Amino acid sequence: MTRMLVLDTETGGIDPMTNSILSLGAVVWDGGVPGAEFEVKIKEPTLSLTIEAMAINKIDLVEHAKTALPPAEAMKKFRAFLKKHFKGEPKIPLVGHNVAFDIGFLKRLCRLSGEDYDALFSHRSTDTAGILRFMALAGRSTLSGAGLDEALAHFNVAVNGGLRHTALEDARATAVLLTKLVELAKPVQALRPSRAPNSRSGLPRLTARARRKGAMVRRVRARPKRVLNHTRKSCPLGARNAIGTPIAAIPTGEGLAFGLRRPRLSNAA
């Protein structure tokens, strides 16, 4: 599978053009397994916040300011993480739940730090919310909505309740959710033959039981066929009629004709 980066952000609002990005969390997803993690708190020179957003993320701005980094330093730290875990890959594909939201704020961080978003990240991304909707349409999931809380509960993804709506914890949960969705989307494995294919025909080898059954069928077919006598009653070859005279099989153009064998007359007669 492709190695991807699961992303989540905590922000001061819903508009990346005006509202601040407060933290960024990321998890490397490789072959269905969540791996290395990253988190950084960000301190913009001027904060732009909404009451609604702060009520959801519950970030204490005083405590936040103690460890938060300016955008340029936060991006430098993030780039070092990306270089370590995505070395040799031209552009990194991103994953998220409603990932367009997080990509918008990642682009904001890139603008504030002077980085080129398009040089680092792929234009293709994966949205677990979109996957959930598709699964519901395809009849593979009974989940009616696509909210993260509902999805995590439906797929039994464990989350530290006190850390929900923190960037790293939400990225971790989304990475596990992605793995569960991939498993759900896989087709049911077809039954495999019990033995390797025959090297000549390419067909699966028969099991010992099937071979015994085939041999039995061949033996039954090899037995002498029952034929009809002149009274059209079933009779095996070599049988005798009611008066003890053997029944003869006489070749004809249509097959075998059967009748009474005439007794030979003596020369004296």
N, C-alpha and C positions, 0 to 999 in steps of 0.2 A: 504494500500500500504506500501511497504518497505521504511523506512527512509533512505535517501542517502545524500551524501555530494557532492554538485556541486563545481567543482574546476576550477581555472584558474591561470595561472602564467604569469608573464612578465620576459623575460630573455634577456641575452646579445647575444644570438645566437640560433642555432637550435640543437646543439650537447650537451646533458646533461653531457657527459663525460669530456668536456673541457670548455664549456661556462658557465657563471655565472647565477644563479637565482637571480633576483632583487626584486621581490615581489610575494606574494601569496595571493589570495583571495578565499573565500569559502562561500557557502550559504547552510544551512540545508534545504533539500527538503523533506517534510513530507506529504504524502497523497495528492500530487498534489499542495501543497501550499508552496511557498518559505518562509523560516522563518529566524532564527538567522543568522547573518553575521559575517564574520571575515576577517581581512586584516592585513598583516604585511609586512614591507619593510625589505629587507635583505642586509647586507653589508658583502660580502665575504672578507677575508683577502687580496686576490689578484683578481682583476677583469679581466675577459676574455670576451671581447666584440667584436661584428662585427658592421661595419658601417650600414649594411642593417637592422639589428635588432633594432639598436638605432633610425634609421629613422622611423621605424614603431611605436615603443612605445613612442618615444619623451620624454624619461625620462631625466630630468635635474640632472645630477650626483651630482652636488654641493648641490642642494636642497635635493636630495635623501639621501645623506650622513648625513644630519642633524637629520633625524628621523629613519634611518635604524638601525636594530639590527644585531649583530653577529649571525651566524647560530644557535649556541647552545641556545641563548636567544630567538630567533625567534621560534625555535622548541618547547621550553618550554612553550611559550605563546600559541602556536598552540595546544599543547597537553592539556592544561588546558581548552581550548575551546571544544575540542573533548570529554573530560571527562564529561563536563557539559551537553552536548547535545546528547551524545551517550552512556550514562551510562548504563551498563548492556549488551551492545551489543558486542559480541566477536571481530568482525572485521568489519570495516566500508566500505561499497560499495561506490565507487567513480563514478561521472558522469562528463563529460566534452565534449566540442566540439573538435574533434580530441584529445580525452582524453589521448591517448598514449603519446603524446608530454608532457602534463602536468604531467603525472605520472612519466615520465623519470626525470623531474626536481624536483619533490617531492622526488624521491629516492635520487637525488643528495643532497638535503637538509638533508635528513636522514643520509646519509654517513658523511656529514660535521659535523653533530651534534652528531654522535654516536648513533643514534636511529635505531631500527630494523623496517624497512618498513613493512615486512611481518607479524610482530606481531600486527601491528596497522590496516592495511588495507586489505580488501578482495582481492583475486586474480581475482574476477569477477568485471567488470566495465561496464558502459553504455556509449556509444558514440552517441551523438545526430547527428553527421555527418553521421554515419552508419545508424541510424534510417531514416534519410532523404533519403538516397539512396534506402533503402528498400521500403519506402513509394512510391517512384517514380516507382520502378520496379513493385509494386503491383497495380499501377494505382490509389493510394489514394492521390497522390500529383502531381502537374504539375511542381514542381520545378526541374530544370534541373541540377543544381549544388548543392554542399553541403557546400559552404563557409558560415561563420557565418554572414557576412554582408548581403549576399543575403537572407539567411534564416530569419534573423530578419526583413528585409523589407517585405518579402513575407508573414510572419505571423503577421505583424503589431505589433512587439514587440518594445515598446518605449525605446530608449536609450539616455542618456545624451551625446550629441555629443562630448562635451569637455572632457568627461571621457572615451570615447571608447578607447580600448587598455590600460585600467588600469585593474588590476587583479580583483578587487571587482566588478566593473561595468560590466565586461564581464561575471563574474560568475553569477551576478544577471540576465543578459539577457539570459544566457544559462539555468538558472532555469526556467524562464518563457517560453522559447522555449520548454523545456522538457514537461511542463504541456500541452502546446498546441498540441504537438505531441501525447501525451497519449490520449487526447480527440479525436484527429483525428483517432486514431487507434481503438477506442471503436466501437463495432458493433452497428448498428441501433437497438434501443429498439423495441421489438415486441409489438404489441397492446395487452393490458391486458384486461381480461374479466371485464365487468362492475360490477360484483359482485363476492363474494368469491365462491370457488368451493363447489359443493354439498358434504356434509359430508359423504354421503353413496357411491355415485358413483365416486367422485373425479372429475367429469366433471364440467365445469363452469355453474353456474345457468343461466337460461334463463331470459332475460329482460322481462318487462311487455308487450312490443310490440310483442316479439317473442312468449310469452305465448298466447296472443290473436290470433295471426296468427295460432298457432298450434291448438287452440280450434276451429277455423273456419274450418280448414282442416278436423278435426275429425267430425264436424257437417255435412259437405258436404259428407263425406264418409258414414255417417250413414243414409243418405236418401235412399229410396227404389230405387233399380236399375231398369233401363228400360230394358224390355225384348222384344223378337221378337215373333210376332204372326205367324200364318201359312203362311202368305204372306211375312214373313221376314222383315216386316216394324217395326220400333221401336214403342213400345207400353208399357205403364206402367201397372203394375199389377192392376187388378180390372177394366180395360177398357172394353168397349163394341165394338162389331164390327159394320159394316155399317148398319146392320138390327136391331141393338139394343140388340143382344144376348150377355151376358157376355162371355168373353174369359176365359177359364179354364186353370189352370196350372196343368199338370199331371206329377208326378215324374217319371223319367226314370233312367236307369243306367248311362246315360251320363250327366244328369242334369235335366232340365225342358223342357217338350214338351208342346206346346200350340195348342189349337184347339177350335172349337165351342162346347159349352156345349149343349148336346142333351136335348131337352125338355122331361120331364117325360110324359109317357102315362098313361091315366086314366085307372082304372080297368074295366070301362065299355067298353073300346076299346078292 
